[in-house]
Amino acid sequence: MTRMLIIGPPGAGKGTQAARICERLGVPAISTGDIFRANIKEQTELGKEAQRYTDAGNLVPDSVTNNMVRDRLSHDDVRDGFLLDGYPRTVAQVRELDRILEANGVSLDVVLLLTADNEELVSRLLGRAQDQGRTDDTEDVIRHRLDVYDEQTAPVVELYEDRGIVTRVDGLGGIDEVTERILAALPA
């Protein structure tokens, strides 16, 4: 059984690696973005509530996000493990995730921290923006996103480091190379 969180800066390859790890380990990937989209598409009560915020251009508040994650973690397919991607992002969300998992009688086994040099990430994200025709991803915007990540995520990583469950893996390199590095680093 593997219950894990993948965390890392924008452009570190979390989404790509999450899908590959889940396939190899046979556990579902739980992405808050996917949860939001599914709830909005299915017009659940939580989806309608989230859509009110996103339609107004606002961030979905923690209360809604926490409830969506709580609901998703109650499904049968997570009984043998899961990989969280995009949650928790703040210390308050870590505390809520602790309560959710405790209510289910489980805890996180590992927090996989993908690391990468900021200059490499800026280069990677600028290239991706050009490939995808994203004019909003300028160097200033990317650097701001990296700063916000550092501010918000450093305390989250510190909490999990205090618990002794953080595994750091270099997120730079070829996709296959990073996947193998991750799998080799995961606790048995």
LINBEL-V155112 format. One record per residue. RES is the residue in three letters. PSI is psi in radians with two decimals (999 if undefined). D_CENTER is the distance of its C-alpha to the mean C-alpha in Angstrom with 2 decimals. Layout:
BEGIN
res=RES psi=PSI d_center=D_CENTER
res=RES psi=PSI d_center=D_CENTER
END
This chain:
BEGIN
res=MET psi=2.33 d_center=19.05
res=THR psi=2.10 d_center=15.57
res=ARG psi=1.94 d_center=13.03
res=MET psi=2.82 d_center=10.08
res=LEU psi=2.35 d_center=6.71
res=ILE psi=2.29 d_center=5.42
res=ILE psi=2.61 d_center=5.34
res=GLY psi=2.91 d_center=7.76
res=PRO psi=2.81 d_center=9.74
res=PRO psi=2.33 d_center=10.13
res=GLY psi=-0.02 d_center=12.02
res=ALA psi=-0.16 d_center=11.13
res=GLY psi=0.38 d_center=10.51
res=LYS psi=-0.85 d_center=6.98
res=GLY psi=-0.79 d_center=7.79
res=THR psi=-0.84 d_center=11.25
res=GLN psi=-0.62 d_center=10.82
res=ALA psi=-0.81 d_center=8.62
res=ALA psi=-0.73 d_center=11.56
res=ARG psi=-0.72 d_center=14.09
res=ILE psi=-0.78 d_center=13.15
res=CYS psi=-0.71 d_center=13.14
res=GLU psi=-0.77 d_center=16.42
res=ARG psi=-0.66 d_center=17.90
res=LEU psi=-0.21 d_center=17.09
res=GLY psi=0.60 d_center=17.81
res=VAL psi=2.68 d_center=14.95
res=PRO psi=2.54 d_center=13.02
res=ALA psi=2.32 d_center=9.50
res=ILE psi=1.81 d_center=8.18
res=SER psi=2.29 d_center=6.24
res=THR psi=-0.62 d_center=7.39
res=GLY psi=-0.77 d_center=9.05
res=ASP psi=-0.69 d_center=10.84
res=ILE psi=-0.78 d_center=11.83
res=PHE psi=-0.89 d_center=13.25
res=ARG psi=-0.73 d_center=15.08
res=ALA psi=-0.77 d_center=16.47
res=ASN psi=-0.67 d_center=17.72
res=ILE psi=-0.78 d_center=19.25
res=LYS psi=-0.73 d_center=20.84
res=GLU psi=-0.06 d_center=22.24
res=GLN psi=0.70 d_center=23.40
res=THR psi=2.92 d_center=22.45
res=GLU psi=-0.75 d_center=23.37
res=LEU psi=-0.65 d_center=19.77
res=GLY psi=-0.74 d_center=19.35
res=LYS psi=-0.71 d_center=22.56
res=GLU psi=-0.78 d_center=21.57
res=ALA psi=-0.72 d_center=18.28
res=GLN psi=-0.59 d_center=20.38
res=ARG psi=-0.68 d_center=22.91
res=TYR psi=-0.84 d_center=20.52
res=THR psi=-0.64 d_center=19.06
res=ASP psi=-0.52 d_center=22.64
res=ALA psi=0.02 d_center=23.81
res=GLY psi=0.31 d_center=21.26
res=ASN psi=2.77 d_center=19.65
res=LEU psi=2.52 d_center=16.17
res=VAL psi=2.23 d_center=15.62
res=PRO psi=2.76 d_center=16.51
res=ASP psi=-0.68 d_center=14.72
res=SER psi=-0.73 d_center=17.42
res=VAL psi=-0.79 d_center=16.58
res=THR psi=-0.83 d_center=12.80
res=ASN psi=-0.75 d_center=13.68
res=ASN psi=-0.65 d_center=16.34
res=MET psi=-0.73 d_center=14.34
res=VAL psi=-0.75 d_center=11.94
res=ARG psi=-0.82 d_center=15.27
res=ASP psi=-0.81 d_center=16.90
res=ARG psi=-0.65 d_center=14.43
res=LEU psi=-0.04 d_center=14.59
res=SER psi=-0.11 d_center=18.35
res=HIS psi=2.65 d_center=18.72
res=ASP psi=-0.55 d_center=20.72
res=ASP psi=-0.18 d_center=18.48
res=VAL psi=0.02 d_center=16.14
res=ARG psi=-0.68 d_center=19.28
res=ASP psi=0.19 d_center=19.07
res=GLY psi=2.95 d_center=15.41
res=PHE psi=2.93 d_center=11.89
res=LEU psi=2.06 d_center=8.51
res=LEU psi=2.36 d_center=5.61
res=ASP psi=2.01 d_center=2.39
res=GLY psi=0.06 d_center=2.40
res=TYR psi=2.34 d_center=5.01
res=PRO psi=2.62 d_center=7.17
res=ARG psi=-0.27 d_center=7.73
res=THR psi=2.87 d_center=11.44
res=VAL psi=-0.70 d_center=14.05
res=ALA psi=-0.69 d_center=15.27
res=GLN psi=-0.58 d_center=12.10
res=VAL psi=-0.81 d_center=12.25
res=ARG psi=-0.72 d_center=15.86
res=GLU psi=-0.71 d_center=15.34
res=LEU psi=-0.71 d_center=12.96
res=ASP psi=-0.77 d_center=15.78
res=ARG psi=-0.73 d_center=18.29
res=ILE psi=-0.85 d_center=16.69
res=LEU psi=-0.71 d_center=16.47
res=GLU psi=-0.70 d_center=19.90
res=ALA psi=-0.50 d_center=21.38
res=ASN psi=0.01 d_center=20.38
res=GLY psi=0.47 d_center=21.89
res=VAL psi=3.06 d_center=18.92
res=SER psi=2.94 d_center=16.56
res=LEU psi=2.44 d_center=13.64
res=ASP psi=-0.64 d_center=15.29
res=VAL psi=2.51 d_center=13.12
res=VAL psi=1.97 d_center=10.32
res=LEU psi=1.97 d_center=9.97
res=LEU psi=1.91 d_center=10.11
res=LEU psi=2.16 d_center=10.75
res=THR psi=2.68 d_center=13.57
res=ALA psi=2.57 d_center=15.59
res=ASP psi=2.31 d_center=18.59
res=ASN psi=-0.67 d_center=18.22
res=GLU psi=-0.68 d_center=21.30
res=GLU psi=-0.70 d_center=20.00
res=LEU psi=-0.75 d_center=16.78
res=VAL psi=-0.80 d_center=19.11
res=SER psi=-0.81 d_center=21.30
res=ARG psi=-0.81 d_center=18.67
res=LEU psi=-0.61 d_center=17.30
res=LEU psi=-0.70 d_center=20.94
res=GLY psi=-0.75 d_center=21.82
res=ARG psi=-0.70 d_center=19.13
res=ALA psi=-0.72 d_center=20.32
res=GLN psi=-0.78 d_center=23.85
res=ASP psi=-0.65 d_center=23.25
res=GLN psi=0.01 d_center=21.65
res=GLY psi=0.55 d_center=24.19
res=ARG psi=1.77 d_center=21.79
res=THR psi=-0.26 d_center=24.23
res=ASP psi=-0.30 d_center=21.94
res=ASP psi=1.32 d_center=19.92
res=THR psi=2.95 d_center=22.63
res=GLU psi=-0.72 d_center=22.55
res=ASP psi=-0.76 d_center=22.85
res=VAL psi=-0.77 d_center=19.94
res=ILE psi=-0.79 d_center=17.69
res=ARG psi=-0.64 d_center=19.03
res=HIS psi=-0.79 d_center=18.48
res=ARG psi=-0.69 d_center=14.75
res=LEU psi=-0.69 d_center=14.63
res=ASP psi=-0.77 d_center=16.82
res=VAL psi=-0.76 d_center=14.78
res=TYR psi=-0.85 d_center=11.66
res=ASP psi=-0.77 d_center=14.22
res=GLU psi=-0.86 d_center=15.78
res=GLN psi=-0.60 d_center=13.00
res=THR psi=-0.47 d_center=10.91
res=ALA psi=-0.80 d_center=14.08
res=PRO psi=-0.56 d_center=15.17
res=VAL psi=-0.84 d_center=12.02
res=VAL psi=-0.72 d_center=12.43
res=GLU psi=-0.75 d_center=16.12
res=LEU psi=-0.82 d_center=15.98
res=TYR psi=-0.55 d_center=14.38
res=GLU psi=-0.68 d_center=16.81
res=ASP psi=-0.49 d_center=19.58
res=ARG psi=-0.16 d_center=18.78
res=GLY psi=0.47 d_center=19.03
res=ILE psi=0.20 d_center=15.93
res=VAL psi=2.27 d_center=14.18
res=THR psi=2.06 d_center=14.75
res=ARG psi=2.33 d_center=14.74
res=VAL psi=2.36 d_center=15.02
res=ASP psi=2.10 d_center=16.31
res=GLY psi=0.02 d_center=14.12
res=LEU psi=2.54 d_center=17.28
res=GLY psi=-3.04 d_center=19.75
res=GLY psi=2.66 d_center=20.27
res=ILE psi=-0.86 d_center=17.63
res=ASP psi=-0.71 d_center=19.74
res=GLU psi=-0.77 d_center=20.40
res=VAL psi=-0.73 d_center=16.79
res=THR psi=-0.82 d_center=16.19
res=GLU psi=-0.67 d_center=19.39
res=ARG psi=-0.75 d_center=18.56
res=ILE psi=-0.89 d_center=15.38
res=LEU psi=-0.63 d_center=17.48
res=ALA psi=-0.52 d_center=20.30
res=ALA psi=-0.36 d_center=18.36
res=LEU psi=2.46 d_center=16.91
res=PRO psi=2.54 d_center=19.29
res=ALA psi=999 d_center=21.82
END
